[in-house]
Amino acid sequence: MSISSLRFKFCFILLSALCLTILTGNLPAAESETEPEFTPVVRVVDLNVGESATVTLNNGEQVQVKLLDLKETRDPVRQAVRSAIVTVDVDGKTIQLESGMYNLPQTIGKVQMDCSITGGYNSNGTPSFWGLDKDARLRFWPKASPLIKTGSFIYPVDQRWFATRTWYDNEPVDGGTKILPKIYYHSGLDIGGAEKLTRVIAATDAIVVSAGDEVLDAHKKDTPVAPRYDVVYLRDARGWYYRYSHLHQINDRIKPGRLIKQGEEIGILGKKGASGGWSHLHFEIKSRQPSGKWGTQAGYAFIWEAYRNQYKPELVANTRRKHFIKAGDSTVLKGTQSFSVNDSIQSYDWTFTDGTTATGAEIKRTYHKPGVYSEILKVTDKAGNVDYDFAEVHVLDPQNMEEYVPRIHASYWPSLNNNAGESITFKVRTFGNTMGEEIWDFGDGSPTVTVKSDGNVKPLNEDGYAITKHTFQKPGDYLVKVERSREDGVKAVTRLHVRVEP
């Protein structure tokens, strides 16, 4: 062999070894093997009522905290926790916080803080999701600090905020047909979307630790990874694991061991796996908790901050969470969690399914007939900007308290940058009712359109959603309604807000 050939062979081997070292050296290992590359901004403390702790913030400052009280409100139907309020002393000042349920951190003294979860959810729910052994979990950030490292996190779905149904941390999942005593309290974030159309993207730079049934060996034990054919797990430099579930399709490039950048497509949103038959992304962050166990790192505040940074909305209406009562009872509809970039919301205007109206940030309303209602909230700021959201109210039949009323899920695509004269795809599926048909009213004066979904008889049916397309001829805000009635007249109604640009 010539000297030049030997040199070439040696250089090739050296280059190959160097590339392998670089690739493997940059892969984060399992929690038990290495420390995270950087520390999260948030600080987490679990406390029992009456217990105190000193919390050292991300900026080195310290605060003294004490959990003074915990009050949990349960519904009379399932005995599910529907609200949990903690009272906390922070450096001698008192604050009340509601756990989860679309609540953002509040500022007191030199900290921002929230409450992720409380102990009552463990009594008839799913305690392993959170890894909480005490009465409450509190989280802290320095005052005015970003909630997550700037530039390290983006919104994980390529669609508009609240484009359709959501089911976020702590919200009881009222699914199926029969009301069961065992409650699945949601952990993680269910972000509804259009099946087979909406892109799911990486929220962070990360390593792919599992895709479908394939898992990296280092992440098979002592991690929260639970592989499934429709699921991808990522691990980022904080040491946090991210679960992306119910994917209709996983991108071919998403393979265990790959390093990916935030914004890279993970797959297409779907309803695979244990989805219950409705199309959504289950997005959940897992991290080590003060108990030493893996548990959910509540993500609502993070995705909201990411969405604000990316899309810079001036005004966002918010009526979430879902209401669950029986006919004859009352509930309070709230718009108080709505957002204005300059705190200039001027009005809260409500239009109800029966055609009546009201004004105010909070409205108490009684429902006399069973069904699912979708009540319109319009918020307006000083500059004249408007936005809409819809309060979903599930009203049970008092004569049949063991079964849910029919429900309905609708979505549309695309939900961003729609222009007049361009076709939009609408999808709908009814749950718990095979009678009748869905009726679309697109809110632009065009004739109604009738379709018929399968009623979720087979949740994973590929053709479960009924599909139609519609084109809006003029720019504006359109409130789209779709409804379907059972043979006894019990009706499910849902709405979508479609913004059409010139």
C-alpha positions in Angstrom: 0.0 0.0 0.0 1.4 3.4 -0.9 2.2 6.1 1.7 -0.6 8.3 0.4 -3.1 5.5 0.7 -2.0 4.9 4.3 -2.3 8.6 5.1 -5.8 8.7 3.6 -6.9 5.6 5.6 -5.4 7.1 8.8 -7.1 10.4 8.3 -10.4 8.8 7.5 -10.3 6.7 10.7 -9.3 9.7 12.8 -12.1 11.9 11.3 -14.7 9.1 11.9 -13.6 8.8 15.5 -13.7 12.5 16.0 -17.2 12.8 14.5 -18.4 9.9 16.7 -16.9 11.6 19.8 -18.6 14.9 19.0 -22.0 13.3 18.4 -22.0 11.1 21.5 -20.4 13.7 23.7 -23.2 16.2 23.1 -26.0 13.8 23.9 -27.5 14.4 27.3 -27.6 11.2 29.3 -30.3 10.1 31.8 -30.8 12.0 35.0 -28.9 9.5 37.0 -25.8 9.9 34.9 -25.3 13.7 34.4 -26.4 17.0 35.9 -28.5 19.2 33.7 -26.7 21.7 31.5 -28.4 24.7 33.1 -30.8 25.2 36.0 -34.4 26.1 35.4 -35.5 29.6 36.5 -38.4 28.2 38.6 -37.9 27.0 42.2 -40.4 24.5 43.6 -41.4 23.7 47.2 -43.9 21.2 48.6 -45.5 22.1 51.9 -48.0 20.9 54.4 -50.4 23.4 56.0 -48.6 25.1 58.8 -45.1 24.2 57.3 -42.5 26.9 56.5 -39.5 27.0 54.2 -36.8 29.3 53.0 -36.7 29.5 49.2 -33.6 30.7 47.4 -34.6 32.2 44.1 -32.8 32.0 40.7 -31.2 35.4 41.4 -29.8 34.4 44.8 -32.4 36.3 46.9 -34.3 34.4 49.6 -37.9 34.5 50.7 -39.6 33.0 53.7 -42.8 31.1 52.9 -45.5 29.4 55.0 -48.6 27.5 53.8 -51.4 28.9 56.0 -54.5 27.3 54.6 -55.9 25.1 51.9 -59.6 24.9 50.8 -60.7 22.6 48.0 -64.2 22.8 46.4 -65.7 19.6 45.0 -68.7 19.1 42.7 -71.8 17.2 44.1 -71.9 14.8 41.1 -68.4 13.2 41.0 -66.9 14.7 44.2 -64.2 16.0 41.9 -62.0 18.9 43.0 -63.1 21.8 40.8 -61.1 24.5 42.6 -58.3 24.6 45.2 -57.3 27.8 47.0 -54.1 28.1 49.1 -53.3 30.9 51.5 -49.6 31.6 51.7 -47.5 33.9 53.8 -44.5 35.3 51.9 -42.1 37.5 53.9 -45.0 38.5 56.2 -47.4 39.3 53.4 -50.4 37.1 52.6 -51.6 35.9 49.2 -54.3 33.5 48.0 -53.7 31.4 44.9 -55.9 29.0 42.9 -54.2 25.9 41.9 -53.7 25.3 38.1 -56.9 25.9 36.1 -55.5 28.5 33.7 -54.1 30.6 36.5 -50.8 32.5 35.9 -48.3 33.4 38.6 -49.0 36.3 40.8 -46.6 38.9 42.1 -46.1 39.5 45.9 -43.1 41.3 47.3 -40.0 40.3 45.4 -41.4 37.1 43.8 -43.8 35.7 41.3 -45.5 32.5 42.5 -48.2 30.0 41.7 -49.6 26.8 43.0 -49.4 23.8 40.7 -51.3 21.1 42.5 -52.8 20.3 45.9 -53.1 17.1 47.9 -56.9 16.6 47.6 -56.5 15.6 43.9 -54.8 12.4 45.3 -57.9 11.2 47.2 -59.9 10.0 44.1 -57.6 10.8 41.3 -54.1 10.1 39.9 -51.4 11.1 42.4 -48.5 9.5 40.4 -48.8 12.2 37.7 -47.5 14.9 40.1 -45.3 13.1 42.6 -46.8 15.2 45.4 -46.7 13.8 49.0 -47.7 17.0 50.8 -50.6 19.4 50.9 -49.5 21.8 48.1 -46.8 22.5 45.6 -45.7 26.2 45.2 -43.4 27.6 42.5 -41.3 30.8 42.7 -39.6 33.2 40.2 -37.9 36.5 40.9 -40.2 39.5 40.4 -40.3 40.6 36.7 -38.2 37.6 35.7 -39.1 35.5 32.6 -40.8 32.3 33.7 -38.5 30.2 31.5 -35.1 31.0 30.1 -35.5 33.5 27.3 -35.1 32.0 23.8 -35.2 28.4 25.2 -38.9 27.6 24.7 -41.6 28.1 22.1 -45.3 27.2 21.6 -45.4 23.5 20.6 -48.3 23.7 18.0 -48.4 25.6 14.8 -51.8 27.2 15.4 -53.6 30.1 17.1 -54.0 30.3 20.9 -57.3 28.7 22.1 -58.1 27.7 18.5 -60.4 25.0 19.8 -60.9 22.9 22.9 -58.3 22.7 25.6 -57.9 20.5 28.8 -55.2 21.8 31.0 -53.6 21.1 34.4 -56.0 19.9 37.2 -59.1 20.0 35.1 -61.2 16.8 35.7 -61.6 14.9 32.5 -65.3 14.2 32.0 -65.0 11.7 29.2 -66.7 8.5 28.1 -70.4 7.9 28.4 -70.8 6.8 32.1 -69.8 8.9 35.1 -67.1 7.0 36.9 -66.0 7.5 40.6 -62.3 7.3 39.7 -61.3 10.6 38.3 -58.6 11.4 35.8 -57.4 14.9 36.8 -55.6 16.2 33.9 -51.8 16.8 34.2 -50.1 18.3 31.2 -51.8 20.3 28.5 -54.3 19.0 25.9 -54.2 21.4 23.0 -57.0 20.6 20.6 -56.4 20.9 16.8 -57.3 19.7 13.4 -56.5 16.0 12.9 -54.0 15.2 10.2 -53.4 18.9 9.4 -51.9 20.7 12.4 -48.1 20.6 12.8 -46.6 19.7 16.2 -43.2 21.3 16.8 -40.3 20.9 19.3 -40.7 23.5 22.1 -37.0 23.3 23.0 -33.6 22.2 21.7 -33.5 18.6 22.9 -32.4 15.1 22.4 -35.0 12.6 21.1 -35.0 9.9 23.8 -37.9 7.9 22.4 -40.0 7.8 19.3 -42.8 5.3 19.1 -41.6 2.1 20.7 -37.9 2.9 20.3 -36.1 4.2 23.4 -32.5 5.1 24.1 -31.1 2.5 26.6 -30.0 5.2 29.1 -33.6 6.5 29.4 -35.4 3.2 30.0 -35.0 3.1 33.8 -35.5 5.8 36.4 -37.1 8.2 34.0 -40.7 9.2 33.2 -40.4 7.8 29.7 -43.4 5.5 28.8 -43.1 4.6 25.1 -46.1 4.1 22.8 -46.6 4.0 19.1 -48.0 7.6 19.0 -45.6 9.2 21.5 -42.3 11.1 21.3 -40.2 12.0 24.4 -37.6 14.7 24.3 -35.1 15.7 27.0 -33.7 19.3 27.2 -30.7 20.9 28.8 -32.7 21.6 32.0 -33.1 17.8 32.5 -36.8 18.1 31.8 -38.6 15.4 29.7 -41.3 16.5 27.2 -44.1 14.1 26.2 -45.8 14.6 22.8 -48.8 12.2 22.6 -51.6 11.2 20.2 -49.6 12.0 17.1 -51.2 11.0 13.9 -47.8 10.7 12.3 -44.2 11.0 13.7 -41.8 12.8 11.4 -39.3 10.3 9.8 -36.4 12.4 11.1 -37.4 12.0 14.7 -35.2 9.1 15.8 -33.9 8.3 19.3 -30.4 9.8 19.7 -31.0 12.8 17.4 -30.4 16.3 18.6 -33.1 18.6 17.4 -33.7 22.3 17.4 -36.8 24.1 18.8 -39.3 24.6 16.0 -38.4 21.4 14.2 -41.4 19.4 13.2 -42.1 16.4 15.5 -45.2 15.2 13.7 -48.8 15.8 12.8 -51.5 16.2 15.5 -53.9 13.4 15.7 -56.1 11.2 18.0 -54.0 8.0 18.3 -53.4 6.1 21.5 -55.6 6.8 24.6 -57.0 10.0 23.1 -60.7 9.3 23.8 -61.2 9.9 20.1 -60.7 13.7 20.0 -57.8 15.2 18.0 -55.3 16.9 20.2 -51.7 17.1 21.4 -51.1 16.0 24.9 -48.0 18.1 25.8 -46.5 17.4 29.2 -43.3 18.3 31.0 -41.8 15.9 33.6 -39.1 16.8 36.1 -37.8 15.8 39.5 -40.0 17.2 42.2 -39.2 18.1 45.9 -40.5 14.6 46.8 -37.7 13.1 44.8 -40.2 11.6 42.4 -40.7 12.4 38.8 -43.8 14.6 38.4 -45.5 17.0 36.1 -44.0 20.5 35.8 -47.1 22.5 35.2 -46.7 24.0 31.7 -49.5 26.5 31.2 -47.5 29.6 32.3 -44.6 28.5 30.0 -46.7 28.0 26.9 -48.5 31.3 27.4 -45.3 33.2 27.9 -43.9 31.5 24.8 -47.0 32.3 22.7 -46.9 36.0 23.8 -43.2 36.3 22.9 -43.8 34.7 19.4 -47.1 36.2 18.3 -47.3 39.4 20.5 -51.1 39.5 20.8 -52.5 42.8 22.1 -55.7 41.2 23.5 -56.8 37.7 24.3 -60.2 36.7 25.7 -60.2 33.8 28.2 -63.2 32.1 29.7 -61.5 28.7 30.4 -62.2 26.2 32.4 -65.2 24.0 31.6 -68.3 24.2 33.8 -70.0 21.0 35.0 -73.4 21.2 36.7 -76.9 19.6 36.7 -80.0 21.2 35.3 -81.5 23.7 37.7 -78.1 24.7 39.1 -76.1 27.9 38.6 -72.5 28.6 37.7 -70.3 31.7 37.5 -68.9 32.4 34.0 -65.6 34.5 34.2 -63.6 36.5 31.8 -61.2 37.8 34.5 -58.3 35.7 33.1 -58.4 37.6 29.8 -55.2 39.4 28.8 -54.5 42.9 27.6 -50.9 43.9 26.8 -51.5 47.3 28.5 -54.2 46.3 31.0 -56.8 48.3 29.1 -59.8 46.0 28.9 -62.9 48.2 28.8 -65.8 45.8 28.5 -66.8 42.2 28.9 -69.9 41.4 26.8 -71.7 38.0 26.9 -74.1 36.5 24.4 -75.7 33.3 25.5 -77.0 30.3 23.6 -80.6 31.3 24.2 -80.0 34.7 22.6 -79.9 36.7 25.9 -77.0 39.0 26.7 -75.2 40.4 29.8 -72.1 42.6 30.6 -69.5 42.2 33.3 -66.3 40.3 34.0 -68.2 37.7 36.0 -71.8 36.5 35.4 -73.8 34.0 37.4 -76.2 32.0 35.3 -78.7 29.2 35.9 -79.2 26.4 33.4 -82.6 24.6 33.3 -82.1 22.1 30.5 -79.5 19.5 30.0 -77.0 19.8 27.2 -73.7 21.4 26.3 -73.7 25.2 26.0 -71.1 27.5 24.4 -71.5 31.0 25.7 -69.8 33.9 23.8 -67.5 36.3 25.6 -66.3 39.5 23.7 -63.7 41.6 25.3 -62.8 45.1 24.1 -59.9 47.3 25.1 -59.4 51.1 25.0 -57.9 51.0 21.5 -61.0 49.3 20.2 -59.4 45.8 19.7 -61.7 42.9 20.3 -61.3 39.2 21.0 -63.6 36.3 21.7 -63.6 33.1 23.7 -66.4 30.6 24.6 -67.4 29.3 28.0 -68.3 25.6 27.7 -71.1 24.5 30.2 -72.0 20.8 30.6 -75.4 20.5 32.1 -76.4 17.0 33.3 -80.0 15.6 33.3 -81.0 15.3 37.0 -83.1 12.2 36.1 -80.0 10.5 34.7 -77.0 11.4 36.8 -74.9 8.4 35.8 -74.5 9.4 32.1 -72.9 12.4 30.4 -74.8 14.5 28.0 -73.6 14.4 24.3 -70.6 16.5 23.6 -69.0 17.9 20.5 -65.5 18.8 19.3 -64.8 21.1 16.3 -61.6 22.5 14.9 -60.4 24.3 11.8 -57.2 24.7 9.8 -55.3 26.8 9.1 -56.0 29.0 12.2 -53.2 31.5 11.5 -52.9 34.1 8.7 -56.2 33.3 7.0 -57.1 35.6 4.2 -60.4 36.5 2.5 -61.1 34.2 -0.4 -59.0 31.3 0.8 -60.6 27.9 1.7 -60.5 26.8 5.4 -61.0 23.2 6.5 -63.5 22.5 9.3 -63.7 19.2 11.2 -66.3 18.1 13.8 -67.1 15.0 15.8 -69.9 14.3 18.3 -69.4 12.1 21.4 -72.2 10.2 23.1 -74.8 10.6 20.3 -75.3 8.8 17.0 -78.6 10.4 16.2 -79.1 13.5 14.0 -76.4 15.5 12.2 -74.1 18.3 12.8 -75.2 21.7 11.5 -72.6 24.4 10.7 -73.4 28.1 10.8 -70.3 30.0 9.6 -71.5 33.4 10.9 -71.2 35.2 7.6 -74.8 34.9 6.3 -74.1 31.9 4.1 -76.5 28.9 4.2 -76.0 26.4 7.0 -74.1 23.2 6.1 -75.1 19.7 7.4 -72.6 16.9 7.9 -72.6 13.7 10.0 -69.8 12.3 12.1 -69.7 8.8 13.5 -70.6 9.7 17.1 -67.3 8.3 18.4 -68.6 4.7 18.3 -65.0 3.6 17.5 -62.7 6.3 19.0 -59.7 5.6 16.7 -61.8 5.4 13.5 -59.7 7.1 10.8 -62.9 8.7 9.4 -64.4 9.7 12.7 -64.5 13.4 12.0 -66.9 14.9 9.5 -65.1 17.4 7.2 -66.3 20.4 5.3 -64.6 23.4 3.8 -65.7 27.1 3.8 -64.4 30.3 2.3 -65.0 33.7 3.9 -65.3 36.4 1.2 -64.6 39.4 3.5 -62.1 40.1 6.3 -63.4 40.1 9.9 -64.0 38.1 13.1 -66.4 35.2 12.5 -68.1 33.3 15.2 -68.7 29.9 13.8 -71.3 27.6 15.5 -71.8 23.9 15.1 -74.5 21.9 16.9 -76.1 18.4 17.0 -79.2 17.3 18.8 -80.2 13.9 20.3 -83.6 12.4 19.5 -85.0 13.7 22.8 -83.9 17.3 22.0 -80.8 17.4 24.2 -78.3 19.5 22.2 -74.5 20.0 22.1 -73.2 23.3 20.8 -69.6 24.4 20.3 -68.1 27.5 18.6 -64.9 28.6 16.9 -63.5 32.1 16.4 -62.0 32.5 12.9 -60.1 35.7 12.2 -59.9 36.5 8.4 -57.4 39.1 7.2 -57.8 41.3 4.1 
